């Protein structure tokens, strides 16, 4: 689905995450690794440039060429605008990634509370060319959870509306691809868990929008997918009947755990 209307770039926006997520194991080490990696890159670039300039000077000296600043000037004139554009592009991408990371951590931390109610919780399950943000397995069934963290206007309490076919923000921006993605992830997990089984697991896809107000006007026959605020998920689960025994929960959870532990091309269903 093509976006009907892109997000305004002129209107100020704010993060939907009110409080920063708790830190995760090894985060300090990861931040230090990232900082050192950035320092290495920043030091390599000037060195690379000066190696090129040195080689060029030796070439001029060996061929007895007279000084001509125009080639380097031309390269510099072409390089600087491209560098500025690339840096701006990467910074924008990093800002989106950081917002998404905050959202996934916030949702992940809220899902951990479900363990007290008999749920097994998994994060960042890798597929082929994609990943599932979260999966929960418990008495009310198995759920794939796709987290979509969108910046919000600086003022007001904007809403995302789900009518059964499309997701639409107040500004008209349509997000039908999120529904397709969530259903595809649930189908993939069902194929993984149901290989070789007589009793089939049903997987419900869920799309969570942290910090947003979600209005669901979908008819009952089109509510196979849940579109919610992360705070509403526990209430929806509490209202669902128990469909899995503790043994079924343990079996499905072990299958997912074993799959996640396998690496590379050796990943397969371990039913």
Order of alpha helices (4+ residues) and beta strands (2+ residues): beta-alpha-alpha-beta-beta-beta-beta-beta-beta-alpha-beta-beta-beta-alpha-alpha
